[in-house]
Amino acid sequence: MKMISWNIDSINAALTSDSARAQLSRGVLYKLAEEDADIVAIQETNFQPQAHRRNTKSC
């Protein structure tokens, strides 16, 4: 079984911004998808679902 855990600081920025840091975070998200893990745990304490719904095409 393959499990991946990532404590991301600001997934909202990763999904909605074009900063260098956001681009790196999106790269990690794509890499996580490529890893085909059985379990992927992403911890984010400040996630705002409304912001993500507006920008679903960012990632």
C-alpha positions as CSV (number, residue, x, y, z in Angstrom):
1,M,0.0,0.0,0.0
2,K,1.3,3.4,-0.9
3,M,0.4,6.4,1.2
4,I,1.4,10.1,0.7
5,S,0.9,12.9,3.2
6,W,1.5,16.5,2.5
7,N,1.0,19.5,4.8
8,I,0.5,22.3,2.4
9,D,0.5,25.9,3.4
10,S,-2.2,27.6,1.4
11,I,-3.8,25.2,-1.1
12,N,-6.0,28.2,-2.1
13,A,-2.9,30.0,-3.4
14,A,-1.8,26.9,-5.3
15,L,-5.2,26.8,-7.0
16,T,-5.8,30.5,-7.7
17,S,-2.4,32.2,-8.0
18,D,0.3,32.4,-10.6
19,S,3.1,33.1,-8.1
20,A,6.3,31.0,-8.3
21,R,5.3,29.3,-5.0
22,A,1.8,28.5,-6.3
23,Q,3.3,27.0,-9.5
24,L,5.6,24.8,-7.3
25,S,2.6,23.7,-5.3
26,R,0.7,22.8,-8.4
27,G,3.6,20.8,-9.6
28,V,3.5,18.8,-6.4
29,L,-0.2,18.2,-6.9
30,Y,0.4,16.9,-10.4
31,K,3.2,14.7,-9.0
32,L,0.9,13.3,-6.4
33,A,-1.5,12.3,-9.1
34,E,1.2,10.6,-11.0
35,E,2.3,8.6,-8.0
36,D,-0.9,6.5,-8.1
37,A,-1.0,6.2,-4.3
38,D,-3.7,4.2,-2.5
39,I,-4.1,7.1,0.0
40,V,-3.3,10.7,-0.4
41,A,-3.7,13.0,2.7
42,I,-3.5,16.7,2.2
43,Q,-3.6,18.8,5.3
44,E,-4.7,22.4,5.0
45,T,-6.0,24.4,8.0
46,N,-7.2,27.5,6.1
47,F,-9.0,26.0,3.1
48,Q,-12.0,28.0,1.9
49,P,-14.2,25.8,-0.4
50,Q,-15.9,28.9,-2.0
51,A,-12.6,30.1,-3.4
52,H,-11.8,26.7,-4.9
53,R,-15.2,26.4,-6.6
54,R,-14.7,29.7,-8.4
55,N,-11.3,28.5,-9.8
56,T,-11.6,24.8,-10.5
57,K,-9.7,25.2,-13.9
58,S,-6.5,26.3,-12.2
59,C,-5.2,22.8,-11.3
